[in-house]
Amino acid sequence: MAHERRQELIQILHDCAMACNYCFDACLKEDNVKMIADCLKLTRECADTCAFTEQAVSRNAQFHEQLLKFCAEVCDACGAECEKHAAHSEHCRVCAEACRRCAEACRNIA
């Protein structure tokens, strides 16, 4: 993988993890947390997956291509869940966009 593409992917993974962390924190402050339980769960899983994948890509780990495929799946699931809440939650809209962008980038590289 060319250095520029690797750096761009690392940044996208990082941005997605940060968007998911922000969404998770903002969702915890919502009035009806039970209503968004799936969103909370998926944003945590996605943030952790993106952060781990970012580390693997940055050191060109042996299994980074498999991790990219898995990361894309997790981002798809998180993005779809956040999209359900995007109309009334800006943080969910931003998270859904970051997840879609990350999933696409992961697929394009893997």
Summary of the structure (lengths in Angstrom):
residues: 110
radius of gyration: 13.6
end to end distance: 9.8
largest distance: 45.9
contacts: 379
relative contact order: 0.20
helix: 85%
strand: 0%
